[in-house]
Amino acid sequence: VWNSHAFNLTQDDTIMNGWVNVTYTNTRTHVAQGLFDSRWIFTQHVPPFQQREYCATHTFPDGTHLFQLASHTHRHGIRWRYFDAPQQPCPTAPGSNTNADCMPGDSAFYESYDYSDPLTVNYDPPKYYTGDVAHRTVKFCSLYDNGQLDPDTVKRQSTSPTPTGGLIFGGPCSDADVVCMGGTNKGLNCHGNDSECPDPNNPANPSGIAKCDACELLGGVTTEDEMFIALGAFYTDSQ
């Protein structure tokens, strides 16, 4: 079975588990709606051994009561933040401009640091958004680390599974894009050849050759690639 987030690459049967939290109420007064802003899900372009942070905005309908907030990235997403209204909507895709409205703010009201168990906040009473566009708009930002903090965590050509079937996003980078993991040519294209990654001054590497294996971090369906999705739940005055 191939799932968008879990792969069995062995020849043996296995069991993969997922969990969904379900909450109930004895008094139903409003229709709940889900916040699932995935417009920029695959916006990431993080070179090997670097970090980049991407921000976007979400504008709620007038009269929104936001009662739950969460987030979704993969393993390179090391920090997610929400910045409260008022915000000016970002005019273009994250990372494609230097507009101040699309840069991180100064004070976040939500921060999460664990991609595999992101913080889920339940607001009681709910946060209320009404008025003009700015007062109904929140900003969300995710910081992605592609081996800057720890070079061993860089996305690798050799360990990135290739999606199959209809899952066409992500996977290992090509030999035209792969770069040296270390040595004097660290971060430079090596065309799939370790010999282009000399590492003569590293006593921990007696071979004198580093691996040609590091990839740019892009969006994709496995946890070796990335996603950028704002999650939550709300209801409105009109429903």
Salt bridges, closest charged atoms under 4 A:
ASP37 OD1 - ARG39 NE 2.87
ASP37 OD2 - HIS58 ND1 2.88
GLU53 OE1 - ARG79 NH2 3.33
GLU53 OE2 - ARG81 NH2 3.04
ASP84 OD2 - LYS127 NZ 2.73
ASP132 OD1 - HIS135 ND1 2.75
ASP152 OD1 - ARG156 NH2 3.92
ASP194 OD2 - LYS211 NZ 3.49
GLU196 OE1 - HIS191 ND1 2.92
GLU216 OE2 - HIS45 ND1 3.76
GLU224 OE1 - ARG75 NH2 2.99
ASP225 OD1 - LYS155 NZ 2.87
ASP237 OD1 - HIS65 NE2 2.55
